[in-house]
Amino acid sequence: MSTSRLTTTSYVVLGMIAMRGRSTSYDLKRAVGHSVGYFWPFPHAQLYSEPKRLAALGLLDLEIEDEGRRRQLYDINQRGREELKVWLARRGEDPLQVRDIAELKLFFGEFADPDDLTSLAAEQIAQHRSRILEYEQIQHRFADRPDVASRLVPLGLGLRIERAALSFWEELLDGHRCARP
């Protein structure tokens, strides 16, 4: 199978189902929202379309319930596991990706009202403080769970990124970096 037809979202779906076992698209949406969604955001609608596509490619097995809500349950098969392993073994050639709307607005800030930039910085400070608190609570809640310890490692990087962003926006708000030309 050519992995050129697979996207990062494909691997998120394969990995989540490998980790969780049989899952509906709704199960995937919830699981992503409580895990990789913190550092790899993408439209959740893809979690409804991508499993169907992966099943059509022969990487997931699909079972449709005969009665009731007729939920569609996806499970990873051997081919899907092999594709996931190949992807995991590939060396990371891609640079860190940050998709930050506030940074984008700041880039075009010369066209904004200075009060809007001040509000943007204050909002970002509140958001980053909130996210830091959320990450610290997750670390505390799962600190004694060796079964999830490896999945907490990316959380450490997430905390460092959030703290760096918080520091940046605090300095910006304090006027250390926002002198307008």
Phi and psi in degrees as a GROMACS rama.xvg file:
@    title "Ramachandran Plot"
@    xaxis  label "Phi"
@    yaxis  label "Psi"
@TYPE xy
-85.9831  120.275  SER-2
-73.7492  -6.41195  THR-3
-64.5614  -18.371  SER-4
-86.9334  -4.63662  ARG-5
-101.07  144.505  LEU-6
-112.33  175.247  THR-7
-59.4828  -38.8158  THR-8
-61.7932  -36.8349  THR-9
-56.8538  -45.2978  SER-10
-71.5877  -32.1338  TYR-11
-61.0349  -46.797  VAL-12
-63.2992  -48.3082  VAL-13
-59.7659  -45.8072  LEU-14
-64.4958  -42.6561  GLY-15
-63.6597  -43.4015  MET-16
-69.8806  -36.4496  ILE-17
-61.9469  -38.249  ALA-18
-75.3153  -44.3284  MET-19
-89.3346  -28.3271  ARG-20
90.7475  -167.888  GLY-21
-47.0139  131.81  ARG-22
-146.589  148.079  SER-23
-88.6912  169.19  THR-24
-62.3138  -36.2114  SER-25
-63.8531  -41.5984  TYR-26
-58.2082  -42.9944  ASP-27
-63.1351  -43.4634  LEU-28
-58.5323  -44.9393  LYS-29
-66.08  -44.4164  ARG-30
-63.8516  -42.8415  ALA-31
-64.3586  -40.7016  VAL-32
-61.5418  -25.7351  GLY-33
-103.314  11.425  HIS-34
-147.139  -101.054  SER-35
-66.0653  -18.9951  VAL-36
-61.8498  -20.0751  GLY-37
-68.7642  -32.0549  TYR-38
-122.731  -4.74582  PHE-39
-135.437  76.743  TRP-40
-75.2071  142.746  PRO-41
-160.534  161.571  PHE-42
-61.2952  126.723  PRO-43
-65.439  -18.5727  HIS-44
-59.273  -27.0699  ALA-45
-65.6558  -23.6102  GLN-46
-75.7412  -7.73998  LEU-47
-98.5338  -34.6658  TYR-48
-87.9965  -36.2874  SER-49
-65.7613  -41.396  GLU-50
-59.7709  -37.8023  PRO-51
-62.4372  -42.5348  LYS-52
-65.2542  -41.585  ARG-53
-68.394  -32.6459  LEU-54
-67.1423  -41.236  ALA-55
-64.4567  -29.9475  ALA-56
-81.1333  -5.43618  LEU-57
84.0208  19.5824  GLY-58
-100.362  -17.9509  LEU-59
-128.67  148.296  LEU-60
-96.0116  142.713  ASP-61
-118.18  130.888  LEU-62
-125.045  127.78  GLU-63
-108.009  124.751  ILE-64
-60.3858  140.665  GLU-65
-76.4758  -28.4512  ASP-66
-128.9  177.074  GLU-67
67.5791  -133.159  GLY-68
-78.2789  -5.82452  ARG-69
53.9327  45.9671  ARG-70
-60.7448  149.762  ARG-71
-100.135  116.237  GLN-72
-107.097  127.793  LEU-73
-107.336  142.742  TYR-74
-137.972  142.763  ASP-75
-77.3755  139.14  ILE-76
-107.206  -176.969  ASN-77
-60.3099  -42.0684  GLN-78
-62.3419  -40.4172  ARG-79
-64.4053  -41.9059  GLY-80
-62.426  -41.0388  ARG-81
-63.239  -43.7484  GLU-82
-62.1348  -41.6812  GLU-83
-62.3013  -43.0614  LEU-84
-64.5618  -40.1454  LYS-85
-61.3432  -45.563  VAL-86
-62.9246  -43.9123  TRP-87
-63.5728  -30.6605  LEU-88
-79.4988  -21.0398  ALA-89
-66.6857  137.072  ARG-90
-71.542  146.187  ARG-91
-75.2855  99.7334  GLY-92
-89.5108  -17.8133  GLU-93
-83.7502  138.765  ASP-94
-72.4822  163.872  PRO-95
-54.3672  134.208  LEU-96
-111.351  127.846  GLN-97
-123.033  120.203  VAL-98
-111.834  90.3475  ARG-99
-120.626  108.283  ASP-100
-61.7669  -37.4281  ILE-101
-62.5159  -39.8541  ALA-102
-63.2273  -39.9647  GLU-103
-63.3002  -43.0341  LEU-104
-64.1208  -38.8259  LYS-105
-64.022  -37.9732  LEU-106
-57.6962  -40.2288  PHE-107
-95.4615  18.147  PHE-108
-60.8833  -21.1236  GLY-109
-62.8533  -18.2663  GLU-110
-96.257  -1.01955  PHE-111
-98.2986  159.449  ALA-112
-71.7009  136.885  ASP-113
-56.1308  -33.9318  PRO-114
-65.2752  -33.2594  ASP-115
-66.5481  -38.5074  ASP-116
-68.1267  -36.7371  LEU-117
-63.6355  -43.551  THR-118
-64.067  -40.1998  SER-119
-59.6357  -46.7863  LEU-120
-62.1983  -43.8806  ALA-121
-63.43  -40.7458  ALA-122
-64.0796  -40.9946  GLU-123
-65.7187  -39.4516  GLN-124
-59.7017  -47.0495  ILE-125
-62.0151  -43.263  ALA-126
-64.7435  -43.4324  GLN-127
-69.3394  -37.7791  HIS-128
-61.9716  -42.7122  ARG-129
-62.9894  -43.9709  SER-130
-66.0384  -39.3302  ARG-131
-60.3514  -45.9249  ILE-132
-60.836  -43.1944  LEU-133
-61.5605  -46.1236  GLU-134
-63.0065  -42.3508  TYR-135
-64.4556  -37.2459  GLU-136
-65.3884  -39.5935  GLN-137
-63.0325  -45.9334  ILE-138
-57.8967  -45.1918  GLN-139
-65.035  -44.1028  HIS-140
-63.1664  -35.2319  ARG-141
-108.309  11.1148  PHE-142
-58.2787  -33.6967  ALA-143
-98.1307  20.9169  ASP-144
-112.776  91.0862  ARG-145
-61.2263  -23.2823  PRO-146
-69.9825  -17.5393  ASP-147
-117.232  6.1629  VAL-148
-56.2772  -42.481  ALA-149
-67.3618  -26.8688  SER-150
-81.8655  -10.4133  ARG-151
-85.2972  -15.6491  LEU-152
-56.9466  -49.0255  VAL-153
-61.3847  -24.3755  PRO-154
-63.5292  -34.6757  LEU-155
-61.9521  -42.1507  GLY-156
-65.8254  -42.0734  LEU-157
-57.9503  -42.2203  GLY-158
-62.3821  -42.6065  LEU-159
-64.2488  -41.1871  ARG-160
-64.9533  -44.1694  ILE-161
-62.2502  -41.1861  GLU-162
-66.6879  -39.2551  ARG-163
-64.6026  -42.8922  ALA-164
-63.8457  -42.2398  ALA-165
-58.9974  -46.4494  LEU-166
-60.3745  -43.4582  SER-167
-58.3541  -51.2211  PHE-168
-68.6741  -33.0569  TRP-169
-64.8132  -44.1707  GLU-170
-63.2712  -41.016  GLU-171
-60.8748  -46.2378  LEU-172
-64.7566  -35.784  LEU-173
-73.1728  -5.3948  ASP-174
91.0784  5.56898  GLY-175
-69.7252  -26.0151  HIS-176
-130.175  4.51133  ARG-177
-110.792  28.0446  CYS-178
-62.7131  123.065  ALA-179
-85.8952  141.071  ARG-180
